[in-house]
Amino acid sequence: MKRAYCLLLLLFCLVACSTIAPSPKETVTKYYQARNVGDFKAIQECVNDSITITEGDYVMPYDGDSFYEVYKWDSIFQPSYKIVQLEEKEGEVLATVTLNSLRNEFLRNSDMTCKFNFSFKGQKISKIAVMDCVDADWATWEKERDSLVRWIDSNHPRLNGLIYAMTMKGAINYMEAIALYKAEKKCT
């Protein structure tokens, strides 16, 4: 009987140790690891059923389906994320992250370093606030984007609105527009 209690106690300790919730920093790390490998199921394990992303005055609330649509849009640009620093304060995480994507490369803002504030509900991410992109060259970003949009309007109007369509199809159109634009510029 004593042996059975010892085994039960050992089993209880093993189960309790294996169910320890990750810290907020660990959750943010897992979130970016999942984004880097394109594992949306792992991303879902890190975020609440609903998540809000803010950037300046823009507030974008998402449920699971709409967050998946934005994820698919982003994935077309083949993003990569490198965590530079994580700071935890009062249950929130301030993450400094270097990001790159095919879209950023085209807009001449490769390896852009941004700060994000992650808020949590329970053990999962409920809000991501884009704080600042310290080395972003927004003037160049806008110039390149506007040049592409004007060129598409004149040469391939079927792709109009590509910068506003945050769907997988919108991202595919964006990449097609970039390829057409680059090919045209290479020929001239």
C-alpha positions in Angstrom: 0.0 0.0 0.0 2.8 2.4 0.9 4.4 1.6 -2.4 1.2 2.5 -4.3 1.0 5.9 -2.5 4.6 6.6 -3.5 3.9 5.7 -7.1 0.8 7.9 -7.0 2.8 10.8 -5.5 5.5 10.4 -8.1 2.9 10.3 -10.9 1.2 13.4 -9.5 4.5 15.3 -9.4 5.3 14.3 -13.0 1.9 15.4 -14.3 2.0 18.6 -12.3 5.5 19.4 -13.6 4.5 18.7 -17.2 1.5 21.1 -17.1 3.3 24.2 -15.8 2.2 27.1 -18.0 4.8 28.9 -20.0 5.9 32.3 -18.9 4.8 35.3 -21.1 8.3 35.6 -22.5 8.2 31.9 -23.4 4.9 32.4 -25.1 6.2 35.3 -27.2 9.2 33.2 -28.1 7.0 30.3 -29.2 4.8 32.7 -31.2 7.7 33.9 -33.2 9.2 30.4 -33.6 5.9 29.3 -35.0 5.7 32.3 -37.4 9.2 31.5 -38.7 8.3 28.0 -39.6 4.8 28.8 -40.8 3.0 26.7 -38.2 -0.4 28.3 -37.6 -1.5 25.6 -35.2 1.4 26.5 -32.9 0.6 30.2 -33.3 -3.0 29.4 -32.2 -1.7 27.7 -29.1 -0.1 31.1 -28.2 -3.0 33.4 -28.8 -6.5 33.8 -27.5 -9.6 33.0 -29.5 -9.7 36.7 -30.3 -6.7 39.0 -30.6 -6.3 42.8 -31.2 -3.4 44.3 -33.1 -2.9 48.0 -32.8 -0.6 50.3 -34.7 -0.9 54.0 -34.0 -4.6 54.9 -34.4 -5.4 51.6 -36.2 -7.1 49.0 -34.0 -7.7 45.7 -35.7 -9.7 43.1 -33.7 -9.5 39.5 -35.0 -11.3 36.3 -34.3 -9.7 33.0 -35.1 -10.8 33.0 -38.7 -9.9 36.6 -39.5 -6.5 36.2 -37.8 -5.9 33.2 -40.0 -6.7 35.2 -43.1 -4.1 37.9 -42.1 -1.6 35.1 -41.3 -2.1 33.7 -44.8 -1.6 37.2 -46.3 1.6 37.7 -44.3 2.9 34.2 -45.1 2.9 34.9 -48.9 5.7 37.5 -48.3 7.9 34.8 -46.6 8.5 36.7 -43.4 11.3 36.0 -41.0 11.5 37.2 -37.4 14.5 37.4 -35.1 13.9 38.3 -31.4 16.5 40.9 -30.4 15.3 41.5 -26.8 12.4 40.5 -24.5 11.5 42.4 -21.4 8.7 41.4 -19.1 6.9 44.1 -17.0 3.7 43.6 -15.1 2.6 40.6 -17.0 3.2 42.2 -20.4 6.2 41.6 -22.8 8.0 44.3 -24.7 9.6 42.5 -27.7 12.2 44.0 -29.9 12.2 42.0 -33.2 14.0 42.3 -36.5 11.7 41.3 -39.3 12.2 40.8 -43.0 10.0 39.8 -45.9 9.9 39.9 -49.6 7.5 42.9 -49.3 9.9 44.7 -47.0 12.8 44.1 -49.4 10.8 45.5 -52.3 9.9 48.6 -50.1 13.6 49.0 -49.2 13.1 48.3 -45.6 14.8 45.0 -45.1 15.8 43.9 -41.6 13.4 46.4 -40.0 13.6 46.4 -36.2 10.4 47.0 -34.4 9.1 47.1 -30.8 5.9 45.3 -29.9 4.0 45.2 -26.7 2.3 41.9 -26.0 -0.6 41.8 -23.6 -2.1 38.5 -22.2 -5.4 37.2 -21.1 -4.8 34.1 -19.0 -1.7 32.4 -20.5 -2.3 33.5 -24.1 -1.6 36.6 -26.2 -4.6 38.9 -26.4 -3.2 42.0 -27.9 -0.1 43.0 -29.9 0.7 46.7 -30.1 3.2 47.9 -32.6 5.1 50.5 -30.7 7.9 51.8 -33.0 10.0 50.6 -35.9 13.2 52.4 -34.9 15.1 52.0 -38.2 12.2 52.1 -40.7 12.5 54.5 -43.5 8.9 55.3 -44.0 9.5 58.0 -46.6 11.2 55.3 -48.8 8.5 52.8 -48.0 5.8 55.2 -49.1 7.7 56.3 -52.2 8.2 52.6 -53.3 4.7 51.6 -52.5 3.2 54.6 -54.3 5.4 54.1 -57.3 4.2 50.5 -57.5 0.5 51.5 -57.1 0.7 54.1 -59.8 2.4 51.7 -62.2 -0.2 49.0 -61.5 -3.0 51.5 -62.0 -1.6 52.4 -65.5 -0.3 49.0 -66.6 -2.3 46.2 -64.8 -5.5 47.6 -63.5 -6.8 44.2 -62.6 -4.4 44.2 -59.7 -5.7 47.6 -58.3 -6.3 47.7 -54.6 -3.5 45.2 -53.8 -2.2 47.1 -50.8 -5.6 47.0 -49.1 -6.5 43.4 -49.8 -5.2 41.7 -46.7 -6.2 38.2 -47.9 -4.1 35.4 -49.4 -5.3 36.4 -52.8 -4.4 40.0 -52.1 -0.9 39.0 -51.1 -0.5 36.9 -54.2 -1.6 39.9 -56.3 0.9 42.0 -54.5 3.7 39.6 -55.2 2.6 39.4 -58.9 2.6 43.2 -59.1 6.1 43.3 -57.6 7.4 40.8 -60.2 5.7 42.6 -63.1 7.1 46.0 -61.9 10.6 44.6 -61.4 10.5 42.9 -64.9 9.4 46.2 -66.5 12.1 48.2 -64.7 14.8 45.7 -65.7 13.9 46.1 -69.3 14.0 49.9 -69.3 
